[in-house]
């Protein structure tokens, strides 16, 4: 084994070649596609707001590999004991290695600015996401290496790894059709409600952003209390406090970092010009042109655009200067004038959520805004309304299970607790929504002044549920002591 030092897991181990002709995890890690992730920031443009958030997809890939292999190794014997008549690959080392590789390669299709390029270009223009590109890289570029790997950290195996198998645990499936039972249950290691992917990026992002106050995640309690029962992927009830803390930490991270208002402003500004940048670079469809996409990373895009701003001509120079204003001078073409958030504690249909049209209409009418208005809304699924599930029999498990549900297991009495246990999560939102209203920068100061003056005059957003992050109400220090105590 070789190892690297890591700020989250201390040491991350990986396999080395044992004999001449072997292929090990080191060969995958040293491959150009994996090394490319060193040049792609994990948090897109968050470094514009949190200066230390310059960690990369490469670090996260190693951390996810580490956790995925650990959990797959633990759950293997549980599955064989609970479902003795159901198929699972006969070698535990094979299953361990499949999940280590899935963790290592799950984000390999990401490009510059991560999810942003999906939103404004790859998906919007070609109907593909980084997951689709990851699948193509794994089944094409890396397949010859993957197929030759025949040992994990715990030893050798004989079954050949099919790259297509890895995709089942990387690309989110619409349902479990075509999945064997072991694949259905084990897929939650990578794609479930507290997947190793989520655990690693939350801890890693929190560390590099320096936001220690946003809670902690008890990895040992969560993973060591994960088991397989006759209701599938399960968590022992002793881990319930750790699970609730995980959900709360995740929500805090989305609220204050991933949906951070200033970060969203920078990414929105980059996103408005990114399609024109990629058009001038003649990137085309990344899914069909992996060779050109390979060179597309955060370093390349930033250096190219800054070069265009100084030495480019025509449209390239114009776009380069726009990019320079944002990335170097921190001057954005938009100014944020309003923002707010809303939590939903019960299931709500997408059509009933606050949308851009409603916000724009309300703001224009209330503040008589005539200039262009741009509204950004982010919706985050904190949890399902019913996370804890219980299945009557094996047929129900195979038919009704979904990626984001788990069973709650009482190990002392050897029974799966009922769905009434969802009441334990009642204080945690089902959905969380944040919104921002932007106007062109030249109108920002004037409109902010109007909004401030009307707010000071007693204007209130509560009827429309557009509360500012801290709410419009302030405590009156003149109130009686008994009222303060009651409050």
C-alpha positions in Angstrom: 0.0 0.0 0.0 1.0 3.6 -0.6 -0.6 6.5 1.3 -1.1 10.2 1.2 -1.7 12.6 4.1 -5.1 14.2 4.2 -6.6 17.0 6.3 -9.8 15.1 6.9 -8.9 11.4 7.1 -5.3 11.8 8.2 -4.0 8.9 6.0 -5.6 7.7 2.8 -4.2 4.4 1.5 -4.1 3.1 -2.0 -2.9 -0.1 -3.7 0.4 -0.4 -5.5 1.5 -2.9 -8.1 2.6 -6.2 -6.6 4.0 -7.9 -9.7 5.1 -6.9 -13.2 2.1 -6.4 -15.4 -0.2 -5.5 -12.5 -2.6 -2.6 -12.5 -3.3 -0.9 -9.2 -5.2 2.1 -7.8 -2.0 4.0 -8.2 -2.2 3.6 -12.0 -5.7 5.1 -11.9 -4.7 7.9 -9.6 -1.7 8.7 -11.9 -3.8 8.6 -15.1 -4.1 11.9 -16.9 -7.9 12.1 -16.3 -7.6 11.7 -12.6 -4.6 14.1 -12.4 -6.7 16.6 -14.3 -8.9 16.9 -11.2 -6.0 18.7 -9.5 -6.8 21.6 -11.8 -10.6 21.7 -11.0 -11.7 23.5 -7.9 -14.2 21.5 -5.7 -16.3 24.6 -4.9 -16.5 26.3 -8.3 -16.0 30.1 -7.7 -16.4 30.0 -3.9 -12.8 31.0 -3.5 -13.9 34.5 -4.6 -15.6 34.8 -1.2 -13.9 32.2 1.0 -10.1 32.7 0.1 -9.0 29.3 1.4 -11.6 27.3 -0.6 -9.1 26.4 -3.4 -9.2 22.6 -2.7 -9.8 20.4 -5.7 -11.9 17.5 -7.0 -8.7 15.4 -6.7 -8.7 15.6 -2.9 -12.4 14.8 -2.7 -12.0 11.8 -5.0 -9.4 10.3 -2.8 -11.5 10.9 0.4 -14.6 9.4 -1.2 -12.6 6.3 -2.3 -11.4 5.9 1.2 -14.9 6.0 2.8 -16.7 4.0 0.1 -14.3 1.0 0.4 -14.6 1.0 4.2 -18.4 0.9 4.1 -18.7 -1.7 1.3 -16.3 -4.0 3.2 -18.4 -3.7 6.4 -21.8 -4.3 4.8 -20.8 -7.3 2.7 -21.1 -9.9 5.6 -24.4 -8.2 6.7 -25.9 -8.7 3.3 -24.9 -12.4 3.1 -26.3 -13.1 6.6 -29.6 -11.3 6.0 -30.2 -12.4 2.4 -28.5 -15.8 2.2 -30.5 -16.8 -1.0 -29.8 -13.5 -2.9 -26.8 -13.1 -5.2 -23.8 -11.0 -4.2 -20.4 -11.4 -5.9 -18.6 -14.2 -4.0 -15.5 -12.3 -3.2 -15.6 -9.5 -0.6 -12.4 -7.9 -2.0 -14.1 -7.5 -5.4 -17.0 -5.6 -3.9 -14.7 -3.5 -1.9 -12.6 -2.5 -4.9 -15.7 -1.8 -7.1 -16.8 0.8 -4.5 -13.3 2.2 -4.0 -13.1 2.8 -7.8 -16.6 4.3 -7.9 -15.6 6.7 -5.2 -12.3 7.6 -6.9 -13.9 8.2 -10.3 -17.4 9.6 -9.5 -16.6 13.2 -10.4 -14.1 12.6 -13.2 -16.4 14.2 -15.8 -16.5 17.6 -14.0 -15.2 20.6 -16.0 -14.3 24.1 -15.0 -16.7 25.8 -12.6 -18.1 22.4 -11.8 -21.9 22.3 -11.7 -22.1 25.8 -13.3 -20.9 24.5 -16.7 -23.6 21.8 -16.5 -26.3 24.4 -15.8 -25.4 27.0 -18.5 -23.8 24.9 -21.2 -23.4 21.1 -21.1 -27.0 20.3 -20.0 -28.7 23.3 -21.4 -27.1 22.9 -24.9 -26.5 19.2 -25.2 -28.6 17.5 -22.6 -25.6 16.0 -20.8 -24.2 16.4 -17.3 -20.8 15.7 -15.7 -22.3 12.3 -14.7 -22.8 11.4 -18.4 -19.2 12.5 -19.2 -17.9 10.6 -16.2 -19.6 7.5 -17.5 -18.0 7.9 -20.9 -14.5 8.5 -19.5 -14.8 5.4 -17.3 -16.2 3.1 -19.9 -13.8 4.4 -22.6 -10.6 6.1 -21.6 -10.1 4.3 -18.3 -11.7 0.9 -19.1 -8.4 -0.9 -20.1 -6.9 0.0 -16.7 -10.0 -0.8 -14.7 -10.5 -4.2 -16.3 -7.0 -5.3 -15.2 -7.3 -4.5 -11.5 -7.6 -7.7 -9.6 -6.8 -6.8 -6.0 -8.1 -4.5 -3.2 -6.4 -3.4 0.0 -7.6 -6.7 1.6 -6.3 -9.0 -1.2 -6.9 -10.5 -4.6 -10.1 -11.5 -6.4 -10.8 -13.4 -9.6 -13.9 -11.6 -11.0 -13.2 -9.1 -13.7 -14.4 -5.5 -13.0 -16.8 -4.3 -15.7 -16.6 -0.5 -15.9 -20.3 -0.5 -16.6 -20.8 -1.8 -13.0 -19.2 1.3 -11.6 -21.7 3.5 -13.4 -24.5 2.0 -11.4 -23.0 3.6 -8.3 -22.0 6.9 -9.9 -24.9 8.0 -12.1 -28.2 8.5 -10.2 -30.7 6.0 -11.6 -34.4 6.9 -12.0 -35.3 3.6 -10.3 -33.7 0.3 -9.4 -34.8 -1.5 -12.6 -31.9 -3.7 -13.7 -30.3 -3.6 -10.3 -29.6 -6.9 -8.4 -30.6 -6.6 -4.7 -27.1 -6.2 -3.5 -26.5 -3.4 -6.1 -29.8 -1.7 -5.0 -28.8 -1.7 -1.3 -25.1 -0.9 -1.8 -25.8 2.0 -4.2 -26.8 4.0 -1.2 -23.1 4.0 -0.1 -22.5 6.4 -3.0 -25.9 7.9 -3.7 -27.9 7.6 -0.5 -29.2 10.3 1.9 -25.9 10.2 3.9 -23.6 8.9 1.1 -19.8 8.9 1.6 -19.7 11.4 -1.3 -21.8 13.9 0.7 -20.0 13.2 4.0 -16.6 13.8 2.5 -17.4 17.0 0.6 -19.2 18.5 3.6 -16.3 17.9 6.0 -13.7 19.0 3.3 -15.6 22.1 2.3 -16.3 23.1 5.9 -12.6 22.7 6.7 -11.3 24.8 3.7 -13.9 27.5 4.1 -12.9 27.8 7.7 -16.5 27.5 8.9 -16.1 25.4 12.0 -19.4 26.8 13.5 -21.6 25.0 11.0 -21.7 21.8 13.0 -19.8 18.5 12.8 -20.3 15.1 11.3 -19.6 12.0 13.4 -18.3 9.8 10.6 -17.5 6.9 12.9 -21.0 6.8 14.5 -22.8 7.1 11.1 -20.8 4.6 9.2 -20.1 2.1 12.0 -23.8 2.0 12.8 -24.9 1.4 9.2 -26.1 -2.2 8.7 -28.1 -4.3 6.3 -31.5 -5.6 7.6 -34.5 -7.2 5.9 -35.6 -3.7 5.1 -32.3 -3.0 3.2 -29.9 -0.2 3.9 -30.4 0.5 7.6 -29.1 2.7 10.4 -29.0 1.6 14.1 -31.2 3.9 16.2 -28.2 4.8 18.4 -26.9 6.8 15.4 -30.1 8.9 15.2 -28.5 12.0 16.9 -25.5 11.8 14.6 -27.9 11.5 11.6 -29.9 14.6 12.7 -26.7 16.5 13.2 -25.6 15.5 9.7 -28.8 16.8 8.2 -28.5 20.1 10.1 -24.8 20.5 9.2 -25.6 19.9 5.5 -28.4 22.5 5.6 -26.1 25.0 7.2 -23.5 24.4 4.5 -26.0 25.0 1.7 -27.4 28.1 3.4 -24.1 29.8 4.2 -21.6 28.4 1.6 -23.2 26.7 -1.4 -26.0 29.3 -1.6 -23.9 32.2 -0.2 -25.3 35.4 -1.7 -21.9 36.9 -2.7 -20.7 33.5 -4.1 -23.9 33.2 -6.1 -23.3 36.8 -7.5 -19.9 35.9 -8.8 -21.0 32.5 -10.3 -24.0 34.2 -11.9 -21.7 36.7 -13.4 -19.3 34.0 -14.7 -22.3 31.9 -15.9 -23.7 34.7 -18.1 -20.6 34.8 -20.2 -19.4 31.2 -20.0 -21.4 30.0 -23.0 -19.8 32.7 -25.2 -16.4 31.7 -23.8 -16.8 28.1 -24.7 -18.2 29.0 -28.1 -15.1 31.0 -28.9 -12.9 28.2 -27.6 -14.8 25.9 -30.1 -15.4 23.3 -27.3 -18.6 22.0 -29.0 -20.3 19.0 -27.3 -17.9 17.8 -24.5 -19.5 14.3 -24.6 -18.6 13.9 -28.2 -15.2 15.6 -28.0 -13.4 14.3 -24.9 -10.0 15.2 -26.2 -10.8 18.9 -26.3 -12.8 18.7 -23.0 -9.8 17.1 -21.3 -7.8 20.4 -21.5 -10.8 22.4 -20.2 -10.1 23.1 -16.5 -10.3 26.0 -14.1 -6.6 26.9 -14.7 -6.9 26.8 -18.5 -10.1 28.9 -18.6 -8.9 31.6 -16.2 -5.4 32.0 -17.9 -6.9 32.0 -21.4 -9.5 34.6 -20.6 -6.9 36.9 -18.9 -4.7 36.5 -21.9 -7.6 37.4 -24.2 -8.1 40.6 -22.1 -4.5 41.7 -22.8 -3.6 40.2 -26.2 -6.9 39.1 -27.7 -8.8 40.7 -30.6 -12.4 41.5 -31.4 -14.9 39.4 -29.4 -12.2 37.5 -27.6 -10.8 40.7 -26.1 -14.2 42.0 -25.2 -15.1 38.8 -23.3 -11.7 38.6 -21.8 -12.1 42.0 -20.3 -15.5 41.1 -18.9 -13.9 38.1 -17.2 -11.0 40.1 -15.9 -13.4 42.6 -14.3 -15.1 39.8 -12.4 -12.1 37.5 -11.5 -9.4 40.2 -10.9 -11.1 43.5 -10.1 -14.1 41.8 -8.5 -16.5 44.0 -10.4 -19.7 42.2 -11.2 -22.2 43.3 -13.9 -25.0 42.8 -11.4 -25.8 44.0 -8.0 -27.9 42.1 -5.5 -30.7 44.2 -4.1 -32.8 41.7 -2.2 -32.5 38.1 -0.9 -34.3 35.8 1.4 -35.1 32.2 2.3 -37.9 29.8 3.1 -38.0 26.4 4.7 -40.7 23.8 3.9 -41.4 21.3 6.7 -44.0 19.2 4.7 -44.1 17.9 1.1 -44.8 20.6 -1.4 -45.3 20.3 -5.2 -42.8 22.0 -7.5 -45.6 24.1 -8.9 -46.3 25.5 -5.4 -42.8 26.6 -4.7 -41.7 30.2 -4.9 -40.5 30.8 -8.5 -38.6 33.5 -10.4 -41.7 34.9 -12.0 -43.5 35.5 -8.7 -40.5 37.1 -7.1 -39.9 39.4 -10.0 -43.5 40.4 -10.3 -43.7 41.2 -6.6 -40.5 43.2 -6.5 -41.3 45.2 -9.6 -44.7 46.1 -8.2 -43.6 46.9 -4.7 -40.6 49.0 -5.5 -41.7 50.3 -8.9 -38.5 48.9 -10.5 -38.3 49.6 -14.3 -34.8 48.4 -15.0 -33.9 44.7 -16.0 -34.3 42.3 -13.1 -32.7 38.9 -12.7 -33.9 36.5 -10.1 -32.0 33.4 -8.9 -33.7 30.7 -6.9 -31.9 27.6 -5.4 -33.9 24.8 -3.9 -32.3 22.1 -1.7 -33.9 18.9 -0.7 -32.8 18.5 2.9 -34.6 15.2 3.3 -37.6 13.1 2.2 -40.8 13.7 4.1 -40.5 10.0 5.1 -36.8 9.1 5.4 -37.3 6.0 7.6 -39.0 3.2 5.7 -40.1 -0.3 6.7 -40.8 -3.0 4.1 -43.2 -5.9 4.8 -41.2 -8.5 2.8 -38.5 -9.0 0.2 -40.9 -8.3 -2.7 -41.9 -4.9 -1.2 -38.2 -4.0 -0.6 -37.3 -4.7 -4.3 -40.4 -2.8 -5.6 -40.8 0.2 -3.2 -37.3 1.1 -2.0 -35.7 4.4 -3.2 -32.3 5.9 -3.0 -33.0 8.4 -0.3 -34.8 6.3 2.3 -33.2 4.1 5.0 -34.5 1.8 7.7 -34.1 2.5 11.4 -33.0 -0.6 13.3 -33.3 -1.4 17.0 -30.4 -3.8 17.5 -31.2 -4.4 21.1 -34.6 -5.9 20.2 -33.5 -7.0 16.7 -36.3 -5.3 14.8 -36.8 -2.5 12.3 -38.7 0.4 13.7 -41.8 1.7 11.9 -42.3 4.7 9.8 -43.8 6.6 12.7 -40.1 7.3 13.7 -40.1 10.0 11.0 -41.7 12.2 13.7 -38.1 12.4 15.2 -37.1 14.5 12.1 -40.1 16.9 12.3 -37.8 19.9 13.3 -35.7 19.5 10.2 -37.0 21.0 6.9 -38.0 18.8 3.9 -37.0 21.5 1.5 -35.0 24.7 1.8 -35.2 27.6 -0.7 -33.1 30.7 -1.1 -33.6 33.5 -3.6 -31.7 36.6 -4.7 -32.8 39.6 -6.9 -30.2 41.2 -9.1 -30.2 44.3 -11.2 -27.5 45.8 -13.5 -24.8 47.3 -11.3 -25.4 50.9 -12.4 -28.9 50.7 -10.9 -27.8 49.0 -7.7 -27.2 51.9 -5.3 -30.4 53.7 -6.3 -32.6 50.7 -5.9 -31.0 49.7 -2.7 -31.6 53.2 -1.3 -35.3 52.9 -2.3 -35.6 49.5 -0.6 -33.9 50.7 2.5 -36.0 53.7 2.9 -39.3 51.8 2.5 -38.0 49.1 4.9 -37.3 51.8 7.5 -40.8 53.1 7.0 -42.2 49.8 8.2 -42.6 47.8 5.0 -42.9 44.0 5.7 -42.4 41.0 3.5 -44.1 38.5 5.8 -47.4 38.2 3.8 -45.4 37.2 0.7 -43.0 35.0 2.8 -40.0 36.8 1.4 -38.3 37.4 4.7 -34.7 38.6 4.7 -32.3 36.1 6.2 -32.5 37.6 9.7 -36.2 38.5 9.4 -37.7 42.0 9.5 -38.5 42.0 13.2 -36.2 43.3 15.9 -36.5 43.0 19.7 -37.7 46.1 21.5 -35.2 46.6 24.4 -37.8 48.7 26.2 -40.1 45.7 26.8 -40.6 44.5 30.3 -38.3 41.9 31.8 -41.1 39.4 32.1 -41.8 39.7 28.4 -38.1 39.1 27.6 -38.2 36.0 29.8 -41.3 34.7 28.1 -39.8 35.4 24.7 
